[in-house]
């Protein structure tokens, strides 16, 4: 666990910026806040990104669910969490115009650095054109708090002025189950799983379209490859994460123990790189 930082003064902010926090992209991005920097009541998580190849600091269970969903999307090519709204004086001026009290460090009359939970970089699959999307992640109970709504309005206008769309993610039971399934599917890729193209091609040949128990798909791949079921299970998950096997997400996998394969022709992996 990284050592906690005290971001409670202008000098601390300057020091953080000098160290690169809130700057960079991809593997070089350092989020403004890390799990060790804030009280999280045990719901925070550090997840290794298989697209960015760095650790992502997620300050709540809801943020973790959103991150898993976003990273699994083929349109998302970069995820920057805890993104700071800087420069600080400009954010303060915007709050003044909006007649919103700018956030302060608890117990001190010092402006705090407002952050947006996620800034996503999106890429269109054919044109390769890139765009950005800012996302605030909340639970439904948060939206009953006037102060939360004020800070959300400050974020919304900030990104609107930068011509970046801003969305609110609250989630529901379905997205929660999808995120849990994605966490299960992507565990091997996050740990560094990689397979030769000829093995993946042979495994794909064993996968049929339709709805099957997860165990049956694993057995088909194991039989085709003459492989151990545990290895076949890893390969099945890898092919789904890469997009070589496209599945129907309307029914949760871990809850039903079934997977509906809608296509096994998509070529989402290039030499073992998932969802680039």
C-alpha positions in Angstrom: 0.0 0.0 0.0 1.3 3.4 -1.0 2.1 5.9 1.8 -0.8 8.3 2.6 -0.4 11.9 1.5 -1.9 14.9 3.3 -3.5 17.1 0.6 -4.5 19.8 2.9 -2.6 22.9 1.8 -1.7 24.8 -1.3 1.9 23.8 -0.8 0.8 20.1 -0.7 -1.0 20.7 -4.0 2.0 22.2 -5.6 4.1 19.3 -4.4 1.7 16.8 -5.8 1.6 18.5 -9.2 5.4 18.6 -9.2 5.4 14.8 -8.6 3.1 14.3 -11.5 -0.2 13.6 -9.7 -3.2 14.3 -11.9 -1.0 14.4 -15.0 -0.1 12.0 -17.8 -2.2 9.4 -19.6 -2.1 5.6 -20.1 0.5 3.9 -18.0 2.0 7.2 -17.0 -1.1 8.7 -15.4 -1.1 9.3 -11.7 -4.5 9.8 -10.1 -4.9 12.8 -7.9 -6.2 10.6 -5.1 -5.1 7.1 -4.2 -6.8 4.6 -1.9 -4.3 5.4 0.9 -5.0 9.2 0.7 -8.7 9.1 1.7 -10.9 7.3 4.2 -12.9 4.7 2.3 -14.6 2.6 4.9 -13.2 -0.6 3.5 -15.0 -0.4 0.1 -12.0 0.8 -2.0 -10.0 -1.3 -4.3 -6.8 -1.3 -6.4 -7.2 -3.0 -9.7 -4.6 -3.7 -12.3 -5.7 -2.4 -15.6 -5.2 -4.7 -18.6 -5.5 -1.8 -21.0 -3.4 0.8 -19.2 -1.0 -1.7 -17.6 -1.1 0.3 -14.3 -2.9 0.1 -11.0 -6.2 2.0 -10.8 -7.3 3.5 -7.5 -11.0 3.0 -7.0 -12.5 4.7 -3.9 -15.7 2.8 -3.6 -17.4 -0.4 -4.7 -19.5 1.6 -7.1 -16.4 3.0 -8.7 -15.0 -0.5 -9.1 -18.1 -1.7 -10.8 -18.0 1.3 -13.2 -14.3 0.8 -13.9 -14.8 -2.9 -14.8 -17.7 -2.0 -17.2 -15.7 0.8 -18.8 -12.5 -1.2 -19.3 -14.4 -4.0 -20.9 -15.9 -1.7 -23.6 -13.8 -1.9 -26.8 -14.4 1.9 -27.3 -12.6 2.8 -24.1 -8.8 3.0 -24.7 -7.8 4.9 -21.5 -9.3 5.4 -18.1 -8.1 8.2 -15.8 -9.7 8.0 -12.3 -9.7 10.8 -9.7 -9.0 13.4 -12.3 -8.4 16.9 -10.8 -10.2 20.0 -11.9 -7.2 22.3 -12.2 -6.2 25.1 -12.1 -7.7 25.6 -8.7 -8.4 29.3 -9.0 -10.4 28.8 -12.2 -12.5 26.1 -10.5 -13.1 28.5 -7.6 -14.1 31.3 -10.0 -16.6 28.9 -11.7 -18.1 28.0 -8.4 -18.5 31.7 -7.6 -20.3 32.3 -10.9 -22.6 29.4 -10.2 -23.2 30.6 -6.6 -21.9 27.3 -5.3 -19.6 27.1 -2.2 -16.4 25.7 -3.4 -15.2 22.6 -1.5 -12.8 23.2 1.4 -10.4 20.9 3.2 -12.3 19.7 6.3 -11.6 21.8 9.3 -9.6 24.4 7.3 -10.5 27.4 5.2 -8.4 26.1 2.3 -9.9 25.2 -1.0 -9.9 21.5 -1.8 -9.1 20.1 -5.3 -12.3 19.0 -6.8 -12.0 15.7 -8.8 -14.1 13.9 -11.4 -14.3 10.2 -10.7 -13.4 9.2 -14.3 -12.2 10.7 -17.5 -12.4 8.2 -20.3 -10.7 8.3 -23.7 -12.9 6.8 -26.4 -11.8 5.7 -29.8 -14.1 5.0 -32.8 -13.3 1.5 -34.2 -13.0 2.5 -37.9 -12.1 6.2 -38.0 -9.7 5.9 -34.9 -11.1 9.3 -34.0 -10.7 10.0 -30.3 -13.0 11.8 -27.9 -13.4 12.2 -24.1 -16.2 11.4 -21.6 -16.2 12.6 -18.0 -18.2 10.4 -15.5 -19.3 11.0 -11.9 -20.1 7.8 -10.0 -22.7 7.9 -7.3 -25.1 5.7 -5.4 -28.8 6.6 -5.4 -28.7 7.9 -1.8 -26.1 10.5 -2.7 -28.5 12.2 -5.1 -30.8 13.1 -2.2 -28.1 15.4 -0.7 -28.2 19.0 -1.9 -24.5 19.4 -1.4 -23.8 16.5 -3.7 -26.0 18.0 -6.4 -24.2 21.3 -6.1 -20.8 19.7 -6.6 -22.1 17.6 -9.5 -23.4 20.8 -11.2 -19.9 22.3 -10.8 -18.4 19.3 -12.5 -21.0 19.3 -15.2 -20.4 23.0 -16.1 -16.6 22.6 -15.9 -16.6 19.8 -18.5 -19.2 21.6 -20.6 -16.9 24.6 -20.9 -14.2 22.2 -22.1 -16.6 20.7 -24.7 -16.4 17.3 -23.0 -19.7 15.3 -22.3 -20.4 14.7 -18.6 -22.4 11.7 -17.4 -23.7 10.4 -14.1 -23.4 6.7 -13.4 -25.6 5.3 -10.6 -25.9 1.7 -11.9 -28.4 -0.9 -11.1 -28.6 -4.6 -10.2 -27.9 -5.6 -13.8 -24.8 -3.5 -14.2 -23.6 -4.8 -10.8 -23.9 -8.4 -11.9 -22.2 -7.6 -15.2 -19.3 -6.0 -13.4 -19.0 -9.0 -11.1 -19.0 -11.3 -14.2 -16.3 -9.1 -15.9 -14.1 -9.2 -12.8 -14.3 -13.0 -13.0 -13.6 -13.1 -16.7 -10.7 -10.7 -16.7 -8.8 -12.0 -13.7 -6.5 -14.1 -15.8 -5.8 -11.3 -18.3 -4.9 -8.9 -15.4 -2.5 -11.6 -14.1 -0.8 -11.7 -17.5 -2.4 -14.7 -19.3 -1.4 -15.0 -22.9 -1.7 -17.7 -25.5 -0.3 -18.5 -28.9 -2.5 -17.7 -31.9 -2.7 -21.4 -33.0 -4.0 -22.4 -29.6 -6.6 -19.7 -29.7 -7.7 -20.6 -33.3 -8.1 -24.2 -32.3 -10.1 -23.3 -29.2 -12.4 -21.1 -31.3 -13.1 -24.0 -33.6 -14.5 -25.9 -30.7 -17.0 -23.1 -29.6 -20.5 -23.3 -31.1 -23.1 -20.6 -31.2 -26.0 -20.9 -28.7 -26.5 -21.2 -24.9 -24.4 -23.7 -23.0 -23.3 -24.4 -19.4 -19.9 -22.8 -18.8 -18.6 -26.3 -17.9 -19.7 -27.6 -21.3 -17.8 -24.9 -23.2 -14.7 -25.6 -21.1 -15.0 -29.4 -21.9 -15.3 -28.7 -25.6 -12.2 -26.6 -25.6 -10.3 -29.0 -23.4 -11.3 -31.9 -25.8 -10.2 -30.0 -28.9 -6.8 -29.0 -27.4 -6.2 -32.1 -25.3 -5.7 -29.7 -22.5 -6.4 -29.7 -18.8 -9.9 -28.2 -17.9 -8.3 -25.4 -15.8 -6.3 -24.3 -18.8 -9.3 -24.6 -21.1 -11.2 -22.4 -18.7 -8.5 -19.7 -18.8 -8.5 -19.9 -22.6 -12.3 -19.5 -22.8 -12.2 -16.4 -20.6 -9.3 -15.0 -22.6 -11.2 -15.3 -25.8 -14.3 -13.6 -24.3 -12.2 -10.7 -22.9 -10.4 -10.3 -26.3 -13.7 -10.2 -28.2 -13.0 -13.3 -30.3 -16.0 -14.8 -28.6 -19.0 -12.4 -28.3 -21.6 -13.2 -25.7 -25.1 -12.1 -24.7 -24.9 -10.1 -21.4 -28.7 -10.2 -20.7 -28.2 -13.0 -18.2 -25.5 -13.0 -15.5 -22.9 -15.8 -16.0 -22.0 -16.5 -12.4 -25.6 -16.5 -11.3 -26.9 -18.8 -14.0 -23.7 -20.8 -14.9 -24.7 -20.4 -18.6 -23.1 -18.4 -21.4 -24.9 -17.5 -24.6 -22.4 -17.3 -27.5 -23.6 -15.0 -30.3 -20.4 -14.9 -32.4 -17.1 -16.6 -32.5 -15.7 -14.9 -35.5 -14.8 -11.4 -34.1 -11.1 -10.7 -34.0 -10.7 -8.5 -31.0 -7.2 -9.7 -30.1 -4.0 -8.9 -31.9 -1.1 -11.1 -30.8 -2.6 -11.6 -27.3 -3.6 -8.0 -26.6 -7.0 -7.7 -25.1 -9.5 -5.1 -26.2 -7.1 -2.6 -27.7 
